[in-house]
Amino acid sequence: MSNTPYSLTPELDRPIKLPEAPLRGDEVCAERYIDDDYAKQEWRNMWMKTWNVAGLSYHAEEPGDYVTTNLGAESIICVRGDDNVIRAFYNTCPHRGTRITDEGESFANQFTCPYHGWQFDRQGNTIHAPNDNDFKQGSPCGKARLKEIQCRDLFGFIWINMDPDASSLEEFLGETVCTDLASYNIQDMVRVLNMTADSPCNWKIITDNFNEAYHVQVLHPGLIPYIEANHEACQFDTLPEGHNRGWFPSHNPSVLHEGEEVAEHLAVIMRQWNLNPEDYYGKENHGKIRHALQEAKRELGELKGYKHYQNYASYQFTDYVIYNIFPNTVLSAGPDGVQLLRPRPHPSGDPQRCLFDHWWMVQPVKGMKTTPSPAGGPDLPVRDCEHDQFMYGDKSLGRTADEDLSIAKMQQEGLSSAGFQGYYLTHQERRVQRFHEVLNDYMNSEKK
């Protein structure tokens, strides 16, 4: 982690601006989106070396609670042991390789292979094998075990890394990301939306999309009435650890907004905090809404049950900050919840497909039984939800996510064209450039 002191204080009106990582200007070629061999090398050199989110910590609170997650063709079991430590193991039996559990969350006193009945304890040791006296190399009990990988419980997430020599999670994330994420108290949130869409594009197309806001004014005009879409009024950071961050002043109309009235979505929020939208009619007054909401939330938040506001910096009461954690974890943090928007490599190995996850995690507030859904439709109950997986196009992921993915197939097809000449990026898209340069560093690493 950096030696530069970094802390959040109540008066901050925007995230602390730090020196940006230098860019080399590496070419972004089509091969990385369409080529099978590139995808295989990417798996070896990058996916098996980086920290990734496996699940939520509260799904493994007690000994025996476990989460099984899939990443590409791999499956990983994360289980809390009797010593209260969460450990992660490849989901493959050391006897003949059968997967032991399905993806999801559950509880087990021990794990049992469905093929020959080998059993394993919560520390991954073999504790039972039928006919264990029939092995010439000796009984596997106490000898053979599930293969363990690095695992950490931090910020409400279970993190995994398949590289035994990888640096610590804190070093990987860096001081800026660690300090910022800690301030949102994600460990106290509950996941109320959990969707996965099998999508017709390379995972990096979605990652690129979340690494820039240049598309917002064209693709997301519905955001302009209450989120800043003018890049000159936002802040974009490339961090030395390889991650990126974007700050978007929110809960006031963008300077690109042409109307005089306050949009009803924003007006509802203002009334909740005892502000009269009619007092802010006219473009000359729109810029005052954000600070008025910050002051109201700081004054009334605890009385209304919003205890998570207690240590917020001013900007956190209103604004959205997007953390692009390399390689694929996007956390969009707002005043009352965090979205995880995550593309994963497809389990088939097809580089022109991916799985796209959309989670919505919110802070429980006393007396609040439902919360607006970022996926449209009726409000969501504030309780842990079931996982919903489907083919893209069969169901909505939410207006903004649908708008993003609507372009993904078109871009995938365009990148496969002989006419594609490489990216031609604006300065505001430098987070895209940074992402690909970090990826190149992994791809060019000596360890293959």
C-alpha positions as CSV (number, residue, x, y, z in Angstrom):
1,M,0.0,0.0,0.0
2,S,1.1,3.6,-0.6
3,N,3.0,5.6,2.0
4,T,0.8,8.6,1.1
5,P,-1.6,9.5,4.0
6,Y,-5.1,9.1,2.8
7,S,-8.2,9.7,4.9
8,L,-11.8,10.9,4.5
9,T,-13.0,13.9,6.5
10,P,-16.5,15.3,6.9
11,E,-15.9,18.5,4.9
12,L,-14.8,16.8,1.7
13,D,-17.0,17.7,-1.2
14,R,-15.4,15.2,-3.6
15,P,-13.0,12.3,-3.4
16,I,-9.4,13.3,-2.7
17,K,-7.6,13.8,-6.0
18,L,-4.3,11.8,-6.1
19,P,-1.6,11.8,-8.8
20,E,-2.6,9.6,-11.6
21,A,-0.7,6.6,-12.9
22,P,1.2,7.4,-16.1
23,L,-0.1,5.9,-19.4
24,R,2.1,4.4,-22.1
25,G,-0.5,4.6,-24.9
26,D,-0.5,0.8,-25.6
27,E,-2.6,-0.2,-28.6
28,V,-5.9,-1.9,-27.9
29,C,-6.3,-4.6,-30.5
30,A,-9.2,-6.8,-31.5
31,E,-7.4,-10.0,-30.6
32,R,-8.1,-9.6,-26.9
33,Y,-11.8,-9.7,-27.5
34,I,-12.2,-12.5,-30.0
35,D,-9.2,-14.9,-29.9
36,D,-9.3,-18.3,-28.2
37,D,-5.5,-18.4,-27.6
38,Y,-5.5,-14.9,-26.1
39,A,-8.3,-16.0,-23.7
40,K,-6.4,-19.1,-22.6
41,Q,-3.2,-17.0,-21.9
42,E,-5.4,-14.4,-20.1
43,W,-6.7,-17.1,-17.8
44,R,-3.2,-18.3,-16.9
45,N,-1.5,-15.0,-16.6
46,M,-4.2,-12.8,-15.2
47,W,-7.3,-14.5,-13.8
48,M,-5.3,-17.0,-11.8
49,K,-3.2,-14.2,-10.2
50,T,-5.8,-11.6,-9.2
51,W,-8.1,-11.2,-6.3
52,N,-11.8,-11.7,-7.1
53,V,-15.1,-11.5,-5.2
54,A,-16.5,-15.0,-4.5
55,G,-19.5,-13.9,-2.5
56,L,-20.9,-12.1,0.6
57,S,-19.5,-12.6,4.0
58,Y,-22.9,-12.8,5.7
59,H,-23.6,-16.0,3.7
60,A,-20.7,-17.6,5.7
61,E,-21.2,-16.2,9.1
62,E,-21.2,-19.5,11.1
63,P,-19.0,-22.6,11.0
64,G,-20.3,-24.8,8.2
65,D,-21.8,-22.0,6.2
66,Y,-20.3,-22.0,2.7
67,V,-20.4,-20.2,-0.7
68,T,-19.6,-21.9,-4.0
69,T,-18.7,-19.6,-6.8
70,N,-17.9,-20.1,-10.5
71,L,-15.2,-18.1,-12.3
72,G,-14.7,-19.2,-15.9
73,A,-14.4,-22.9,-15.9
74,E,-13.3,-23.1,-12.3
75,S,-15.5,-23.6,-9.3
76,I,-14.4,-22.6,-5.7
77,I,-15.9,-23.6,-2.3
78,C,-15.5,-21.0,0.4
79,V,-16.4,-22.3,3.9
80,R,-16.1,-21.0,7.4
81,G,-14.3,-23.5,9.6
82,D,-14.7,-24.4,13.2
83,D,-11.9,-22.0,14.0
84,N,-14.1,-19.2,12.5
85,V,-11.7,-18.8,9.5
86,I,-13.1,-18.8,5.9
87,R,-11.1,-21.0,3.6
88,A,-11.4,-21.5,-0.1
89,F,-10.9,-24.8,-2.0
90,Y,-11.1,-25.9,-5.6
91,N,-14.4,-27.6,-6.0
92,T,-12.9,-30.9,-7.2
93,C,-12.5,-34.2,-5.4
94,P,-8.9,-35.4,-5.0
95,H,-10.0,-38.9,-5.8
96,R,-11.1,-38.6,-9.5
97,G,-12.0,-34.9,-9.9
98,T,-15.8,-34.8,-9.5
99,R,-17.3,-31.5,-8.4
100,I,-18.6,-31.7,-4.9
101,T,-21.1,-28.9,-4.7
102,D,-23.2,-26.7,-6.9
103,E,-22.9,-22.9,-7.2
104,G,-24.7,-21.0,-4.4
105,E,-24.9,-20.7,-0.6
106,S,-25.6,-23.5,1.9
107,F,-24.5,-25.2,5.1
108,A,-22.5,-28.5,5.5
109,N,-21.3,-30.4,8.5
110,Q,-18.9,-32.0,6.0
111,F,-18.7,-32.2,2.2
112,T,-19.4,-35.5,0.4
113,C,-18.4,-36.3,-3.1
114,P,-21.5,-37.5,-5.0
115,Y,-19.5,-40.1,-7.0
116,H,-17.8,-42.4,-4.5
117,G,-18.7,-40.9,-1.1
118,W,-15.4,-39.4,0.0
119,Q,-16.0,-36.9,2.8
120,F,-14.1,-33.8,3.7
121,D,-14.2,-31.6,6.8
122,R,-14.4,-27.8,6.8
123,Q,-10.6,-27.5,6.7
124,G,-10.5,-29.6,3.5
125,N,-9.2,-32.8,5.1
126,T,-10.4,-36.2,3.9
127,I,-12.2,-37.8,6.9
128,H,-13.9,-40.7,5.2
129,A,-13.4,-42.9,2.1
130,P,-15.2,-46.2,1.5
131,N,-12.9,-49.2,1.6
132,D,-10.0,-47.0,2.7
133,N,-7.9,-50.1,3.3
134,D,-7.9,-50.9,-0.4
135,F,-5.5,-48.1,-1.4
136,K,-2.0,-49.3,-2.0
137,Q,-0.6,-45.9,-1.2
138,G,-2.4,-46.0,2.2
139,S,-5.7,-44.6,3.4
140,P,-6.5,-41.1,2.0
141,C,-8.0,-40.1,5.3
142,G,-5.8,-37.5,6.9
143,K,-3.6,-37.6,3.8
144,A,-5.5,-36.5,0.7
145,R,-7.2,-33.1,0.9
146,L,-9.0,-30.5,-1.1
147,K,-6.6,-28.1,-2.8
148,E,-6.7,-24.8,-0.9
149,I,-6.3,-21.3,-2.4
150,Q,-6.0,-17.8,-0.8
151,C,-9.1,-16.4,0.8
152,R,-10.0,-13.3,2.7
153,D,-13.1,-11.8,4.4
154,L,-13.0,-8.0,3.9
155,F,-15.5,-5.2,3.4
156,G,-18.4,-7.6,3.5
157,F,-17.1,-9.7,0.6
158,I,-15.3,-13.0,0.4
159,W,-12.3,-12.6,-1.8
160,I,-10.3,-15.4,-3.5
161,N,-6.9,-15.7,-5.3
162,M,-5.6,-18.8,-7.1
163,D,-2.0,-17.7,-6.9
164,P,-0.3,-19.0,-3.8
165,D,2.4,-16.3,-4.2
166,A,0.0,-13.3,-4.7
167,S,0.4,-10.2,-2.5
168,S,-2.1,-9.6,0.2
169,L,-5.6,-8.4,-0.6
170,E,-4.9,-5.0,1.1
171,E,-1.8,-4.5,-1.0
172,F,-3.6,-5.5,-4.1
173,L,-6.5,-3.0,-3.4
174,G,-4.3,-0.2,-2.2
175,E,-4.8,2.4,0.5
176,T,-7.2,4.6,-1.5
177,V,-9.7,1.8,-2.3
178,C,-9.4,0.3,1.1
179,T,-10.1,3.6,2.9
180,D,-13.0,4.5,0.6
181,L,-14.7,1.0,0.7
182,A,-14.4,0.9,4.5
183,S,-16.3,4.1,4.8
184,Y,-19.5,2.6,3.2
185,N,-19.8,-0.2,5.7
186,I,-20.8,-2.7,3.1
187,Q,-20.5,-5.5,5.7
188,D,-23.8,-4.2,7.2
189,M,-25.7,-4.3,3.8
190,V,-28.1,-6.9,2.6
191,R,-28.2,-8.1,-1.1
192,V,-31.7,-7.5,-2.4
193,L,-31.0,-8.1,-6.1
194,N,-28.9,-10.9,-7.6
195,M,-29.1,-11.4,-11.3
196,T,-26.8,-13.0,-13.8
197,A,-27.2,-12.7,-17.6
198,D,-25.4,-15.0,-20.1
199,S,-24.3,-12.2,-22.5
200,P,-23.1,-12.2,-26.1
201,C,-19.8,-10.4,-25.7
202,N,-16.3,-10.6,-24.3
203,W,-16.2,-9.7,-20.6
204,K,-13.8,-6.8,-21.4
205,I,-16.4,-5.0,-23.5
206,I,-18.5,-4.6,-20.3
207,T,-15.4,-3.7,-18.3
208,D,-14.5,-1.0,-20.8
209,N,-18.0,0.4,-20.6
210,F,-17.8,0.9,-16.8
211,N,-14.4,2.4,-17.2
212,E,-15.7,5.5,-19.0
213,A,-18.7,7.9,-18.9
214,Y,-18.3,9.3,-22.4
215,H,-21.3,7.2,-23.5
216,V,-23.7,8.5,-20.8
217,Q,-25.0,11.5,-22.7
218,V,-25.8,9.3,-25.7
219,L,-26.8,6.0,-24.1
220,H,-28.3,7.1,-20.8
221,P,-30.2,10.3,-21.3
222,G,-32.4,9.3,-18.4
223,L,-29.6,9.8,-15.9
224,I,-29.0,13.5,-16.9
225,P,-31.9,14.9,-14.7
226,Y,-30.2,13.7,-11.5
227,I,-26.5,12.7,-12.2
228,E,-23.8,14.8,-13.7
229,A,-22.9,13.7,-17.2
230,N,-20.5,16.5,-18.2
231,H,-17.0,15.0,-17.9
232,E,-15.5,18.4,-16.9
233,A,-17.6,18.4,-13.7
234,C,-16.6,14.9,-12.7
235,Q,-13.4,13.3,-11.5
236,F,-11.6,10.3,-13.0
237,D,-8.6,8.6,-11.3
238,T,-6.2,6.0,-12.4
239,L,-4.7,4.4,-9.3
240,P,-1.1,2.9,-9.0
241,E,-2.4,-0.5,-8.0
242,G,-4.2,-0.9,-11.4
243,H,-7.7,0.1,-10.3
244,N,-9.7,3.1,-11.5
245,R,-12.2,5.4,-9.9
246,G,-14.9,7.8,-11.2
247,W,-16.8,10.4,-9.2
248,F,-20.1,11.8,-10.4
249,P,-21.8,14.6,-8.5
250,S,-25.4,13.5,-8.1
251,H,-28.9,14.3,-6.8
252,N,-28.9,17.5,-8.9
253,P,-29.5,17.9,-12.6
254,S,-26.5,17.7,-14.9
255,V,-25.4,20.9,-16.5
256,L,-26.4,19.1,-19.7
257,H,-30.1,19.0,-18.5
258,E,-32.3,21.4,-20.5
259,G,-35.4,21.5,-18.4
260,E,-36.3,24.0,-15.7
261,E,-38.3,21.7,-13.4
262,V,-36.8,19.2,-11.0
263,A,-37.4,15.7,-12.3
264,E,-39.9,13.7,-10.2
265,H,-37.4,11.0,-9.3
266,L,-35.2,13.7,-7.7
267,A,-38.2,15.6,-6.3
268,V,-39.4,12.5,-4.4
269,I,-36.0,12.2,-2.7
270,M,-36.0,16.0,-1.8
271,R,-39.4,15.7,-0.2
272,Q,-38.1,12.8,1.9
273,W,-35.6,15.2,3.4
274,N,-38.0,18.1,3.9
275,L,-36.9,20.0,0.8
276,N,-39.5,21.6,-1.5
277,P,-38.6,21.0,-5.2
278,E,-40.5,24.1,-6.2
279,D,-37.9,26.2,-4.3
280,Y,-35.3,25.0,-6.7
281,Y,-37.1,25.6,-10.0
282,G,-34.9,26.9,-12.8
283,K,-31.5,26.0,-14.0
284,E,-29.9,28.7,-11.9
285,N,-31.1,26.9,-8.8
286,H,-30.4,23.3,-9.8
287,G,-26.8,23.4,-8.6
288,K,-28.0,24.2,-5.1
289,I,-30.0,20.9,-4.6
290,R,-26.9,18.7,-4.0
291,H,-25.6,20.8,-1.1
292,A,-29.1,21.3,0.3
293,L,-29.5,17.5,0.4
294,Q,-26.1,17.0,2.0
295,E,-27.0,19.4,4.8
296,A,-30.4,17.9,5.4
297,K,-29.1,14.4,5.5
298,R,-26.3,15.3,7.9
299,E,-28.8,17.0,10.2
300,L,-31.7,14.5,9.9
301,G,-30.1,11.2,9.0
302,E,-29.7,9.7,12.5
303,L,-33.3,10.8,13.4
304,K,-34.6,9.0,10.3
305,G,-32.6,5.8,11.1
306,Y,-29.8,6.3,8.6
307,K,-27.1,5.4,11.0
308,H,-24.6,4.6,8.2
309,Y,-24.4,8.4,7.5
310,Q,-22.5,8.9,10.8
311,N,-19.0,9.1,9.4
312,Y,-19.7,10.2,5.8
313,A,-17.8,12.8,4.0
314,S,-20.1,15.5,2.5
315,Y,-20.0,14.1,-1.0
316,Q,-21.0,10.6,0.2
317,F,-24.5,11.9,1.2
318,T,-25.4,12.5,-2.5
319,D,-22.8,11.3,-5.0
320,Y,-22.0,8.1,-6.9
321,V,-18.5,6.8,-7.0
322,I,-17.6,4.0,-9.3
323,Y,-14.6,1.8,-8.2
324,N,-13.2,-0.3,-11.1
325,I,-11.3,-3.0,-9.2
326,F,-9.0,-4.8,-11.6
327,P,-9.8,-6.9,-13.4
328,N,-13.7,-7.0,-13.4
329,T,-15.3,-6.0,-10.1
330,V,-17.2,-2.7,-10.5
331,L,-18.6,-1.3,-7.3
332,S,-21.0,1.7,-7.8
333,A,-21.3,3.2,-4.3
334,G,-24.1,5.6,-3.5
335,P,-25.5,7.1,-0.3
336,D,-27.6,4.1,0.7
337,G,-26.3,1.2,-1.2
338,V,-23.7,-0.4,-3.5
339,Q,-24.2,-2.0,-6.9
340,L,-21.8,-4.8,-8.0
341,L,-21.7,-4.9,-11.8
342,R,-19.4,-7.7,-12.8
343,P,-18.7,-9.5,-16.1
344,R,-17.0,-12.9,-15.7
345,P,-15.3,-15.1,-18.4
346,H,-17.8,-17.6,-19.8
347,P,-17.5,-21.2,-18.4
348,S,-17.5,-22.5,-21.9
349,G,-14.2,-20.7,-22.6
350,D,-15.9,-18.8,-25.6
351,P,-14.2,-15.4,-25.6
352,Q,-17.2,-13.9,-27.3
353,R,-19.5,-14.7,-24.4
354,C,-19.5,-13.8,-20.7
355,L,-21.7,-13.9,-17.6
356,F,-22.8,-10.5,-16.3
357,D,-23.7,-10.1,-12.6
358,H,-25.9,-7.3,-11.2
359,W,-26.1,-7.1,-7.4
360,W,-27.8,-4.4,-5.4
361,M,-26.9,-4.2,-1.7
362,V,-28.6,-1.7,0.6
363,Q,-28.2,-0.5,4.2
364,P,-31.2,-1.7,6.3
365,V,-33.0,1.3,7.8
366,K,-35.4,0.9,10.7
367,G,-39.0,0.9,9.4
368,M,-38.0,0.6,5.8
369,K,-39.3,-2.7,4.4
370,T,-38.7,-2.1,0.7
371,T,-36.2,-0.2,-1.5
372,P,-36.5,1.0,-5.2
373,S,-35.1,-1.6,-7.6
374,P,-32.3,-0.6,-10.0
375,A,-33.7,-3.3,-12.3
376,G,-37.1,-1.6,-12.7
377,G,-40.4,-3.0,-11.7
378,P,-41.8,-3.0,-8.1
379,D,-39.8,-2.0,-5.1
380,L,-37.7,-4.8,-3.6
381,P,-38.0,-6.3,-0.1
382,V,-35.1,-5.4,2.1
383,R,-34.0,-9.0,2.7
384,D,-31.6,-11.5,1.2
385,C,-32.8,-12.5,-2.2
386,E,-32.6,-15.6,-4.5
387,H,-30.2,-15.8,-7.5
388,D,-31.9,-15.3,-10.9
389,Q,-29.9,-16.5,-13.9
390,F,-31.0,-16.2,-17.5
391,M,-30.0,-15.6,-21.1
392,Y,-29.6,-11.9,-22.0
393,G,-32.7,-10.6,-23.6
394,D,-35.0,-12.9,-21.7
395,K,-35.4,-10.5,-18.8
396,S,-34.5,-6.9,-17.9
397,L,-31.3,-6.2,-15.9
398,G,-32.6,-2.7,-15.3
399,R,-32.9,0.3,-17.6
400,T,-29.3,1.5,-17.3
401,A,-27.7,-2.0,-17.5
402,D,-30.0,-2.9,-20.4
403,E,-28.9,0.2,-22.2
404,D,-25.2,-0.7,-21.6
405,L,-25.6,-4.3,-22.8
406,S,-27.7,-3.3,-25.8
407,I,-24.6,-2.0,-27.4
408,A,-22.3,-4.9,-26.3
409,K,-23.3,-7.4,-29.1
410,M,-22.9,-4.6,-31.7
411,Q,-19.5,-3.8,-30.4
412,Q,-18.4,-7.4,-30.3
413,E,-19.4,-7.8,-33.9
414,G,-17.6,-4.6,-34.9
415,L,-14.4,-5.7,-33.1
416,S,-14.5,-8.9,-35.3
417,S,-14.5,-6.8,-38.5
418,A,-11.4,-6.4,-40.7
419,G,-12.3,-2.7,-40.6
420,F,-11.5,-2.3,-36.8
421,Q,-8.3,-0.2,-36.6
422,G,-7.8,-0.1,-32.8
423,Y,-9.2,2.3,-30.2
424,Y,-9.1,6.1,-30.7
425,L,-9.7,7.4,-27.1
426,T,-10.6,10.7,-25.6
427,H,-8.8,11.9,-22.5
428,Q,-11.9,11.2,-20.4
429,E,-11.6,7.6,-21.5
430,R,-8.2,7.2,-19.9
431,R,-9.5,4.7,-17.4
432,V,-10.1,2.3,-20.4
433,Q,-6.5,2.8,-21.5
434,R,-5.2,2.2,-18.0
435,F,-7.2,-1.0,-17.7
436,H,-5.7,-2.4,-20.9
437,E,-2.2,-1.4,-19.9
438,V,-2.5,-3.2,-16.6
439,L,-3.9,-6.2,-18.4
440,N,-0.9,-6.1,-20.8
441,D,1.4,-6.2,-17.8
442,Y,-0.2,-9.4,-16.7
443,M,-0.2,-10.9,-20.2
444,N,3.5,-10.1,-20.6
445,S,4.5,-11.5,-17.2
446,E,7.3,-14.1,-17.2
447,K,5.3,-16.7,-15.3
448,K,3.2,-18.5,-17.9
